[in-house]
Amino acid sequence: MANSATNPTDNVVIKLREPNTFQTDQTGSNDFNLGDMVYMDTSAHQVKPLINSDANAATFAGIAMNGTSVNVYGTKKYFDLVPILEEGNVRLFTTTGDTYHDGDAVYVGADAQTITNTAGGLTKKLGYVKLPAGITSIAGGSGITVEINITPLWPVTIG
C-alpha cells in the first residue's frame, strides 16, 4: 500500500545536522515520498511512512529526504537506504479547524505530511510550531503549511 496521499515535496527549511540513512521496506506496502514523516518499525528495523497513528509516532524518526524508489523504464527500483532528516525545521500541512501559534506542540495528522495541534487522544509530540516574526497565528486548512521544529522520538532513550 503506497502512501498515495502525499506528493514528493522538499519541505526542509533548516537542517540542524546532516540526515542519517535508514533501511526501507522494499515490498511495496510501505512506500513513502520525499517530505514524508517516517517512523522506525522496531520489529522490521526499517523506516515506514507515519500515517495517522499515535502508536507509530512513538518511534518518529524524522522527515524523508528522498522517496523509497524510482521508476526506471516502468520498473520500480528501491533504494536500500534513504536519508532521513532527524533535526531541523520543516513545513508540513495543517489540519482544517486547527489554529497554530508559535510553540504549539504538534501530533500526527491524516497523512504522512499533515500534522495537528489538537491532542485529543494523541500523546506523541512530533515537534513544535515555529511561526515567522510578526505572525501570531495561522489558521489550518487545505493546502496551508506551517513550519515546525521536529522532535524525533527514536531512538528511545533508556534509563
C-alpha positions as CSV (number, residue, x, y, z in Angstrom):
1,M,0.0,0.0,0.0
2,A,1.8,3.1,-1.2
3,N,1.3,6.4,0.6
4,S,-0.7,8.0,-2.3
5,A,-2.0,10.8,-0.1
6,T,1.3,12.8,-0.4
7,N,3.4,14.2,-3.2
8,P,7.2,14.4,-3.2
9,T,7.9,17.8,-1.5
10,D,11.2,19.3,-0.4
11,N,9.8,20.8,2.7
12,V,13.0,21.3,4.7
13,V,13.6,24.9,5.9
14,I,16.6,24.4,8.2
15,K,18.9,21.4,8.7
16,L,20.4,21.3,12.2
17,R,22.6,18.4,11.2
18,E,23.0,16.3,8.1
19,P,20.5,13.4,7.6
20,N,21.2,9.8,8.6
21,T,20.4,6.9,6.3
22,F,17.9,4.2,7.2
23,Q,16.8,1.0,5.6
24,T,13.5,0.8,3.8
25,D,10.8,-1.8,3.3
26,Q,11.1,-2.9,-0.3
27,T,7.8,-4.9,-0.5
28,G,5.8,-2.0,-2.0
29,S,3.5,-1.9,1.0
30,N,5.3,0.9,2.9
31,D,6.4,3.3,0.1
32,F,6.9,6.9,1.1
33,N,7.8,10.2,-0.7
34,L,10.3,12.9,-0.3
35,G,9.0,15.1,2.6
36,D,7.0,12.4,4.4
37,M,7.2,11.9,8.1
38,V,8.6,8.4,8.8
39,Y,8.8,6.2,11.9
40,M,11.2,3.4,12.8
41,D,9.5,0.0,12.7
42,T,11.5,-1.5,15.6
43,S,10.5,-5.1,14.6
44,A,11.5,-4.9,11.0
45,H,14.3,-2.3,11.6
46,Q,13.1,-0.2,8.7
47,V,11.6,3.3,8.3
48,K,8.0,3.4,7.2
49,P,5.6,6.3,6.5
50,L,3.9,7.8,9.5
51,I,0.2,7.9,8.7
52,N,-2.4,8.7,11.3
53,S,-1.0,6.5,14.1
54,D,-0.1,7.8,17.6
55,A,1.3,4.3,18.3
56,N,3.8,4.5,15.4
57,A,4.6,8.1,16.3
58,A,6.3,6.7,19.4
59,T,9.2,5.9,17.2
60,F,9.0,9.0,14.9
61,A,12.4,9.1,13.1
62,G,12.1,12.3,11.1
63,I,11.4,13.6,7.5
64,A,12.3,11.6,4.4
65,M,14.9,13.4,2.2
66,N,14.1,11.0,-0.7
67,G,11.4,8.6,-1.6
68,T,11.7,4.8,-1.3
69,S,12.1,4.1,-5.0
70,V,12.4,5.4,-8.6
71,N,10.6,4.2,-11.6
72,V,13.1,3.2,-14.3
73,Y,11.5,2.4,-17.6
74,G,8.4,1.2,-16.0
75,T,10.1,-0.9,-13.3
76,K,10.2,0.2,-9.7
77,K,13.7,0.2,-8.3
78,Y,14.0,0.5,-4.5
79,F,16.8,2.3,-2.6
80,D,18.4,0.2,0.1
81,L,18.9,3.3,2.3
82,V,17.1,6.6,2.4
83,P,18.4,9.8,4.1
84,I,16.1,10.9,7.0
85,L,16.3,14.4,8.5
86,E,16.2,14.0,12.2
87,E,16.8,17.6,13.4
88,G,15.6,20.8,11.8
89,N,12.7,22.8,10.7
90,V,10.2,21.6,8.1
91,R,6.9,22.8,6.6
92,L,4.0,20.4,6.9
93,F,0.4,20.6,6.0
94,T,-2.1,21.8,8.7
95,T,-5.4,20.3,9.7
96,T,-8.6,22.2,8.9
97,G,-10.2,23.7,12.1
98,D,-6.9,24.0,13.9
99,T,-5.2,27.3,14.7
100,Y,-1.5,27.2,15.1
101,H,0.6,29.5,17.4
102,D,4.3,29.7,18.0
103,G,5.4,26.9,20.4
104,D,2.3,24.8,19.9
105,A,3.0,21.0,20.1
106,V,2.0,19.1,17.0
107,Y,1.0,15.5,16.5
108,V,0.5,13.0,13.7
109,G,-2.2,14.1,11.2
110,A,-4.3,12.4,8.5
111,D,-1.3,11.5,6.2
112,A,2.5,11.5,6.3
113,Q,2.8,15.2,5.5
114,T,0.0,16.5,7.8
115,I,0.1,17.5,11.4
116,T,-2.5,18.6,14.0
117,N,-2.2,20.6,17.2
118,T,-5.3,19.1,18.7
119,A,-4.0,16.5,21.0
120,G,-7.3,14.7,21.8
121,G,-6.2,11.1,22.4
122,L,-2.8,11.8,20.8
123,T,0.2,11.7,23.2
124,K,3.3,11.6,21.0
125,K,4.6,15.1,20.2
126,L,6.4,15.3,16.8
127,G,7.6,18.9,17.3
128,Y,6.7,22.5,17.9
129,V,5.3,25.2,15.7
130,K,7.8,28.0,14.7
131,L,6.0,31.0,13.2
132,P,7.8,33.8,11.4
133,A,8.3,37.1,13.1
134,G,5.2,39.2,13.2
135,I,2.8,36.3,12.7
136,T,0.7,35.5,15.7
137,S,-1.3,32.6,14.4
138,I,-2.1,30.5,11.3
139,A,-5.5,29.0,10.6
140,G,-5.2,25.4,9.4
141,G,-6.8,24.4,6.1
142,S,-6.4,22.6,2.8
143,G,-3.0,23.4,1.3
144,I,-1.9,25.6,4.3
145,T,1.5,24.7,5.7
146,V,3.2,25.7,9.0
147,E,6.9,25.5,10.0
148,I,7.7,23.1,12.8
149,N,10.8,22.2,14.6
150,I,10.8,18.4,14.5
151,T,11.5,16.3,17.6
152,P,12.4,12.7,16.7
153,L,11.3,10.1,19.3
154,W,13.6,7.4,18.1
155,P,15.9,6.1,19.3
156,V,14.1,5.6,22.5
157,T,16.1,6.9,25.5
158,I,16.6,4.2,28.1
159,G,17.2,4.9,31.7
